[in-house]
């Protein structure tokens, strides 16, 4: 059965208490901002108040990788980031500053976009099932039977890998076969472009190895003798991959030898914390995490596990918590007005989230992930229509996956849903579920990996771009049908978090969020003024019409949330969003006519004088309230139970959209200058500089550094505007934030609303003002800023 969100994990294997994890700052280390550049910012991060640097993956990745999740060599630090010397220097600088290091690791898959850059993959392509690395990758060799002569594997490693080549004892016997590589143009004559260049087959700019003794003859003949077969990019591969990304091949880290080879370098670093990417893709997440915990008993261990609302982490996982998407939903919902739901739903044609999500998951299950579905069906040849039933079950899952034997109720719920939708599949559904509930059945194991991919591609990457009622709610791990969160519900969730998972991460923005925290904060204002937004939307859509009404909603909300966004950034985002939605255009089959109309509508926002002025006027109206929401949710996230993360650059206003937009360079010089001014006594206005957000961020982080934030209890707010405040006590530190600021302004402010404080002398860490009264007017506490951090003097 499932346990709490994250079980407490206070001790190392040696019985000693592990150090309490400290707030983190995420840096997207990349070739154009490498480990040397990161080290130069450590003093700023220390001054900001963070306790740990949290980096993007650092192992050698595909050349030029801007994110590092496509690791190609697990034995070395990425030379494009500065290599081992740069990492050693960074660790030393962190140590001198008293900061820890949290590293992001990628156990589920490896990058194969440039085969020659990945020694293990290159060897598999060269030697096939007889490669010592064949057991590293989850390949179904039976789907591409060998044709033509094959050379025996030799004991030398032409790829130059430094990883031991001995076969693992648990490596299964491999049949002779071929790896199917979907890299060709969608043209029957694509193989005519093949060339033999030395010891390699070359297709356009891609190179592949030639097996020993097979290089003679025409390129097509040479190709037919290899351990791989090049096919159209539209075909699925016969290896497990990351979601539907064929350039990321699944790793078999359940094999102890593969785990050792792919983790030895990471573990050598002795990082204070480890963030595990995408554990849902693993064959055995619980077993993997147990092995990792044993190898790093004192590390702060986090999983990038997307928990759906109400879902819990499996009790068996020896981790400290998640990377915080669950907290993101709780915090952001607190600043959304539920009363706006009805009007905004009408604007969206009363579309139902459950139906949109189901349709998108079914599309993902049967198109993008058809290869994975068919591989599952082949494991159940005795069940007619197994492929149809498997897709239906996966589309009915409301969570990413179950973790058998725990979580069997999710399979049961999916079976009921599938039965309602497809009674004609009753026999197949029943036969499949008899096997899918057995944790020892390979079908059940692989089905759990499949449902996670279906959820990610169907919901995160498709439905969130189709269901456009109110896109501030369309976030990773979120439920767009849940419109807003009451303070009472937030208090209950926070108390559970403090009790069950005080070391779980909290966040508001990540490299994977669909839009930044500040964009969501400004969009939240629309829920407070839905009638005004409806009228504005009508004007904008009339001035720049678009044939897809749902996507037009997304376009104009994006404009409202990010303006003044640079033209090229808006165009890039809209193209990605429209193709991800897959309604009027798509990645596989772009519709030039629709995309031209979409770009023309976006251009009118800049080129039509009247429209541009209207956008500017409306945005000027909602922006101050958006700033209030931004400060409020930042204060709440940093002060609430959990370990807060600040994503790079978001200590100032940030209007980023989905990646790669949210990985743009950060101007640390501006942030240093503003922080110095704050430390010299400047109390900034809440204005376009964003200095007020830097003030809030630095003062809460420093308060957490200087004193423990313990316990959690709501602080009563009484009076006519009480619903507009949220306040809680973290053991002598009280956080106070304004919510629904537009309505608060409409009603005329706080009036006689008061905050009930415990006895003592309370000082606002933001302004330095003090109070000793038990009942303090909120009009005084929040006169300078819409937030306050009140610290009681020591007895």
N, C-alpha and C positions, 0 to 999 in steps of 0.2 A: 504494500500500500504506500501511497505517497505521504511524505512528511511535510513539515513546514517549508516555507519559502527557501530557507537555507539553514541547515542544522548548525548549531554553534560548533565551532572548531577551534578550541582554545589552546590545545596542547600539541606539541610535536610528538613523534613516536618515542622520544626519550623521556616523555613525561614532563618536560619543562614547558611552562606557558610560552606561547608564541607572542612576539611583540604585537601590540595592537596596531593595525594598519592605519596609516595616516592619509589625509586627502591627497589626491593625485592631480596631475596636469598632463593631459594627453598631447603628445607631439607626433605629427606625421613625419617621422624621419624618412627622407627620400633623397635621391641623388642630388637634387638642387637645394636641399636643406639637410646636409648629412650629419654624421655624429659630431664632427668638429663644430659645425654651426650650432648644434644642439647644446654642446658643452658651453658655448659662449653665453647661453641664456640661463644657466643654472643659478647665477647670483640673482637674476631677476625673479626666478621662480621661488627662491628662498625668501626674498623680500616680499613677494606676494603672499606667502604664508603656506604654500603647499609643502607636503612632507615627502612626496615621492614623484619621480618622473615616470610617466607611463608612455612607452614608445610603441610605434608600429613595429611589425616584424623586422628582425635584423639579420636573418640568415640570407645567404646569397640567393637572389631572385632572378627572374627572367631579365635580361639586360634592358635597362631603361625603365623598369617597373616603378610606377609612381606610388605604389601602395605596399608592396612587399608580401602580399598573400600568395604569390605564385613562386614559392620557394623551389629552387632547382638543385641546391647542394646543401645538405644539412650538416656538413662537416666544417663549414667556415662562415665567418661574418661576411656580409655582403661587401665586396671590395668597392662598389659604387657608393657605399655609405662611409667609406674610410677604412674598412677592414678592421682586423683585431686591434691594431695599435690605437685607432680612434676610439674603439669601444673601451679599451683599457684607460685611455685618458678621460673619457666621460665618467667612467666609474670612479676614478680618482677624484675628479672635480666634485662629483656628487657626494663622495665620502667626506671631503673637506668642508662641504657646505651643510653636512648633516642630513642629506636627502637620500632616500632609498631609490631603487630601480625596480620598476614593474615592466616585464616584457610580454609581448603578444606572441603567441606561438600558434602554428598551423598544423595540427596533427592529421587532419582529415585528408589532405590532398597535396599534390606537388604540381608545379608549373611545367608544362610540356610544349608551350607555344614555340619555343626554340629548342628542338630536341637535342641539339649538340651541347646546349648549356646545362643539360641535366644528365650527369654521367650514368646514373642508374637507368633512366629511361632509354638513353641512347644504346646502352648495352642490351636491353630487352628487345629493342627494335632490330639490333644487329644479330642477336643470337636466339631470339624467340623463347619458347618455353624452357630451353636448356640454360638460359642465362641465370647466373647466381642471383639476379635481382628480379626474376620473374615472380617470386613470392612477395615482393614489395607492393605490387599493384594488383588491384582486384579486377582481373581480366577473365572474361568468359572465352577461353580458347576454343571451345567446341563450336562456336558460332562462325568461325572462319577457318575451316579445315585446310591443312597444308596442301599445296599443289606444286609439284616440281621438287627438285633436289634441295636438300638443306645441308649445310655444313655443320659439323660437330662443333660444340663450344670449346674454346681453348681456355687455358688457365691464365692467359694474360688479359689485362683490362685495358683495351685500347682507348677507353673513354677517360682514363686518368683519375678515376675515383679513388679516394683514400679510405673508402669504407670496406671492411672485411668482406670477402667474397664467399665465405663458407655458407652453404645452405643451412637454413634453420631446421631443427629437428621436426618442427611442426609444419614445415612447408609441404603442402599436398603434392602428390605426384601430378605433373602437368602433362596433358595430352599435347600432341604436336598440333599447332594451329597458327593463326595469324592475328595480328592486332588490326582492327579496323579504324582507320584514321580519317575523319571527315574534314578534309582540307581542300578538296578540289572545287573549282567553279562548278555551278550547276549546269553542266554541259556534257553530253555524252562523249564529246571529243576532247575533254579536258586533258586526258592522259597523253594526248599528242604533244603537249607542251613539256613533257618530261625530258630531262637531259641526264646523261651520265657524265659527271665531272670528277675525275680521279676515282676515289673510293666512295663516292656519294651519288645518290639520286637527287636531282634538283628539280623542284617544281616552283616556277616563279622565283620568289625569294626564299623559299623553304628548302632545307637540305635534310636528307635522310641517309642512314648508313646502308652500305651494301654488305651483305653477309659474305664471309670468306668463300672464295671460289665460285661466286655467282655473278660476277661483274661483266661477263662477255655477252655480246649481242646487242640488239636494239633496246632502247630504253624501256619499251613496254614488256619485252621479254625479260629483262633484268628485274623489272617491277614484279612480274608474276612469280619470280623465284624467292621473293623476300619473306620475312616473317611478319610483314605488315601488308595491308592493302589500302591504298589511297582511294577514298570515295568522296562523293559530293558532300559539301558542308551541310546539306539538308538532312543527311542520314545521321542516325545516332551511332555512337561507337559501341564496341563490345567490352568496354571497361567502365567501371563505375566512375563517375565524375562528380564535380561539385555542382549541384543543381543541374542546370542544362549547359554548363560551360565545358565544352569539349577540350579546351586547352588546360584544364585542371583535372588531373587523373587521381582517383581515389587511392589512398595508401592503406595497407593492411597493418595498422599499428597494433592490432590484437596479437600479432606475432611478436613474441618477446625479442627476437633478433632484430626485427624491423624497428620496434620501439627503441631499442638500445642504439641502433645506428642513427636514427633520426632525432634522438634527444640528447645524445652524449654532449654535444657542443653547448646546447642550451643549458643543461644542468651544470656544466663546468663554470658558467658565469656566476652561479650562486646568487641569482637575483632575489630581491626581497619578496617579489610577487610575480605570479604567472597568470596570464589571461589566456584561456584556452578557446580558440576560435571554433565555432560550429561543432560542438560535441554531438549534435543530433545526427551528423553524417556517419558517425563511427558505428562499426558492427556491434561493439560492446562498450558503450560509454561508461558504465559503472566499473567494469574491469579495467578499462584504460585509466580512469581517474584514480582508482585504487593503486595502480602501478605508479602513476605520477606522484601521488601523495607519498608513497613509500620512498621514491627517489628524491623527493624534495619535502621532507617532513616539516620543515619550519617555514615554508613559503606561504604567503597569502595567496590562496588558490581560488580563482574566479573562472566561471564558465560563461561564454556568450550564449546563454540559453534564453530563447525567447519564450517567456511564460505568457500564456493567454490569461485574461482576467479570471481570477479565481484558481488558477492552476498552481501547483506546488512542485518544488524540486523533489526528485526521489530521495527518500530517506537514506538510501544506501550510498549516496554520493558523498565522498569525504572532502567536500569543498566548503569555502567560506561564503559563497553566494554567487549571484549573477553579476553581469556588467551593467545592470540598472535600467533596462527598458521598462520593467514593471514599475519602478519608482517614477520614471518619466511620465507614464500615463496617469499616475495618482496626482502628481504635482500639477501637470498641465490642466487636468480636468477641474482642478480647484478654481481655476480662473476662467472657466467657461460657464456662461449663463444658460441653464437648461431651458429657460422660457423662450429662447430663440429657436428651439428645435422645430416647432410647427411651421413657422414662416419659411425657414430655410429648407425644410423638407418639400414644401410646395414649390419653391423655386427649382428644385431638382426633380420635379415630376413625381414626388413621393416614391422614388426608387427604394427598394428594400435591400439593405446590406446583405442579409443572409442569401438572397437569390443571386445578387451580383457576385458574392464571394464563391458560392457554389459553382456558378457557371465558369468563372475564371479558373477555379481549381480543376474542374473537369477538362477544360481546354488544356491546361498544363499537363494533366495526367495522361491525355491521349495524343498529344502532339509533341510538345517540347520533350516530354519524358516518356515517349512511346517506347523507346529502346529499353528503358528500365522496367516499364510495365510488361513488355513482352518477355523479358528475362525472367520475371516472376512467374508469368503464365507457363513458361516451359518447365518450371519446377512443379507444376500441378497438371501434368498431361491427362490425368484421369478425370479432370473436371471440365465438362463442356462450358464454353463461354467464359472461361476463367479470366481472360483479359478484360472483358467488359465489366465483370463483377469486381475485379481488383481496382479498376479505375473508379468505379462508383463508391466503393468503400473508402478509398483515399480521399475522394472529393467530399465525403461526409464527415471526415475527421475535423474536429473543432480545435484541436491542438496539433503541434508539430509532429509528435509521435508519442507512442506509449513506450514504457520501459518494462517489458515483461519480466517477471510475472506481475509487477505492479502496473497500474494504469490499464488493466484489462477492461475497465468500465468505458474507456474511450472507444475501444473496439466495439463493445456492445452498443454504444450509442450510435456509432457509425453504421452498424448493421441495421438498426431500427430505421435510421434515416434512409439508407439505401433501399430497404424493403418498401418503404413508402413511395419512393420515387420510381423504383423499378421492380414491381411485383413479378414481372416475367423472369427475373433473375433469382427468384427465391431459392431454387435448388442449388445453383452455383454459389450463392452467398452463404448458405448454410454449410455446404461442403468446405468452402474456403475458411470460414470462421472456426470450424473444428480444428483446422491446422494453424490458423493465424494466432490462436491463443496459446500455442505450445512454444515456450521459449527455446526449446531445443530443436525446433524445426527450422531448417534453413530458409524456408519460405517465410516464416514469421519474422525471422531476423532481418531479412532483406526488405520485407514489407515495411518494417519500422523505419528503415533508411529512406524508403520511397515516399512515405507520407510527409516526412520533413521537407523533402524537395518539392513535393506538390504544394504544400502550404506556402513555402517561401516564394516559389514562382507564381503560384496562383493568386495569393493574397498580397504579399509585399510588393511584388513586381508587376502585378496586373490589376487586381481589384482596387487597390488604393489609387490607381489612376483613372478608374472608371466611375467609382462612387464618389461624386464630387459635391455632395450636399454642403459639406463644411470640412475643408481639407486640413484644418488644424488638428483634427482628430485622426487623420490618416497616417498613423505612425507605426513604426515597427513594434509589434507586440500589443498594439492598441485595438480597440473595438469601436469603429466609427458609429455604431448604433447606440453606444452609451454616450449620452450628450451631457457632459458636465459631471462634477463631483461636489457633494455637499461638504462643508467643513466637518460635520460629524462623521461622515464616511472616511474622510481623510484621516481624522484623529484615530479612528479604529484601526485603519491600515498601518499608520505610523506606530501605534502601540504594539501591534503584532510584529512589525519589523524590528523594533527595539528588543522585544522579548525573544524572537526566534532567529533573527539573522542580523545582528548589529554590525557585522563586518561585511555585509553585502554592499556592493557599489551602488551609488545613486548617480544619475546623470540627467542632463537636459538636452545635450547635443553630442553626437558621435560622428565618426566618419561614415556611418551608414544611415543616419536619420534622413528622412525625406525632405525636411526643411529645418532650419535652425530654430533654437528656442525663441529668438527675438521675432522671427517671422510668425511663429505660432502665437506668440504673445500679442502681436498686433492684430492678427486675424481673429483672436478671441473677442476683440471689441465688436466685431460684426454680429456676434450672437447677442450682444446687448442692445443693438440697434438694427434689428432685422428689417424693419420697414424702410428705414433710410437706405440700407444696403440694397434692398430689392429695387427701389427707385433708381439708385445709382447704377445698378447692374443693367437695368433696362436702357438707360441712356448710353452706356458704353457699348452694349451689344448692338444697338441700333447704329451707332457711329462706326463700328467695325464688326460687321456680322461674320459669323462662322457657321458652316453647315452642320457641325456637330455641337448640339446644345449643351451636352454634358461636358464636353471638353472646353467649351466657351466659359462655363462656370469655373473650371480649373484655371484657365488663362487669366480671367479677371480677378480671381482671388489671389493668384500669384502676383499680379501687378499691385493689388492693394496691400499685400503683405511685404513686398520688397522695394517698392518705389522710393527713391529713384534708382532702379537697377540699371546697370549698363546694358545697352541694346544687345551686344553680342552674347552676354550671359543669358538674357531672357530667351533669345532665339535658340541657344544651345539647349537650355532646359526644356523648352516646349517641344523641340524635336524628340528629345529622349522620352519625355512624358507621353507624347502622343503615340510613339512607337511601342512603348511599354503597355499602354492601354490596349493596343491591338484592335481598335474598333474602326477608325477611319483610315488608319495607316498602320504599318507594323515594321519590325526589323526585317522580317523575312521577305515581305513584299511591300516596300514603301509606295505610297500613293502620292505621286508628284503633284497632282492637281489639288488634293486636300492640303498637303504640306505648303504649297505655294499660298493658298488662301490663309492658312494659319500664320505664316510669316508676314503676310500682308496685313492681317489684323494686328499683329504685334507692332509692326512698323507704324501703323496709324497712331498708336499710343505716343509715339515720338514725333511724328511728322504732321499730324492734324492738330493745328494750334488750339482749337476749341476743346478737343478731347484731352490733349495734354494738360490744358489749364484745369479742366474738370477733375482729372486724376489728381493733379497736384493739390487742388482745394480739398478734395475728399480725404486724401491721405494726411493732409495737415490737420484735419479734424480728428482723425482717429489715432494719430501717432502719439500724442501725449498720454493717452490712455494705454496705448501699447507699451510705452516706456514704463508706466506704472506696473503693468502686468509683468514686464520683464524683470523689474527689480523685485517684485513680490515673489515670483517663482524662483528667482535666483537665491534670495534669502532663505526661502523654505527648503529648497533642495540642499543648500550648503549646511543648514542648521538641523535638519531632520535626522532621525536615526539612519545609520548607514555610513559608508565612507564616500564622501563626495568627490566626483571627478569634474574637472573643468576642461572642456575641449579647447584646443588651441585657439586663442584669439577671442574667445567668447566672454572674456572679462570686460570687453567693450561691446557696443552694439555690433551685431553681425547679421547680415541679411542673406546668409547662404542658403542654397537649395541643395538638392541631392547631389551625390558625387558625380563627377569630379569637382563640382562647384565648391563643395565644402572642404576641399583640400587645397585651396588657393594659399599662396604665401601669406604669412602673418607679419605685420609691421611691428616688431618688438621694440624698435626705437621709440615709437610714439607711446607705447605702453609704459616703457621705462620713464619717459619724461613726465607723463601724467602721474605715475605713482610717486615720483619724487616731489611733485607739487602737492599731492595729497599729504605726504609725510611732513611737508613744511607747514601744514596747517590749513591748506586751502579746502574749503567746503564748496564743491562745485554745484552749479545748478543742474537740474535734470534737463539736459539739452542734447543736441546732436553729437557732441564730442564723445558721449558715453562714459565720461569720467565718473558719473554717479554710480554706474554699474561697477566700475573698477573699485570705487570706494566700498561698496557693499561686499564685493568679492574678497577684497584684501582684508577687510575688518572681520568678516566672519571666519575666514581661514586662519587669521592670526589668533582670534579668540579660541578656536579649536586647538591651535598649537599650544596656547598658553594655559589652558585649563580643560579638564575632561568635560565632554558633553555626555551626560549620563541620564538615564531615565527618560520618561516622556509623559507629560500630562498636559491636557488642554488648559489654557488660561481663559477664564470667563470674560466675555465681552457683553455688556448690558447697555441697552438703549435703543433708540429708534433705527439706527443704522448698523446694528450689531451684525447683520448678515453680510456686511461688506468687509468684515475683518476676520482674519484667522490668526490665532496666537497660541503658542505652546511653550512650555518650560522644559529645558534640557538640564535640570539640576543647577538652578541659579543663573541660567541664561535664558531670557525670554525673547523669542522671535515674534514680531508683529508685522503682518503684511495686509495691504489693502487688496480687496478683490472686487470685481465688477465696478471699476472706477467710473465708467461713463454714467451708469445709473446713479452712482453716489453723487456725482457732480450735478445731475439733473434734479436730485432731491434736495440739493443745497448744502451738502457736506455732512459732517459727523453730528452736528447738533449736540445733544446732551449725552451722546454715547461715551461710555467709560470702559477702561481696562481695569480689571481687578488684580492687583499685585499683592504678593506676600509681603509681610513686614520687612523693612530694610531700606537701604539707600541704593537706588537703581540708577545706573549711568548708561546712557545710550552710546554704544561704541562707535556710532557713526558721527554723532554731532558733539559728544561730550556733555550734553545736558543731563541734569540729574533730577530725580523725583524721590520723595519719601512717603507720599500719601498712599493709602491703600486703594483708593479709587482715583484713577488719573484720566482726565478727559483725552480721548483720542485726538481731538483737535489740537491738543498741545503736543502729544507724543509724535504725531505725524504731521507736524506743521512744516518741517523742512523737507522731508522725503516721505514717500508713501509707505516706507518700511522703517522699522527700528529694531535694534538689537540691544536689549536691556540686560545689563550685567549687574548682579547684586554684589555689594561690597562684602569682603570676607568678614566674618564675625570676629 
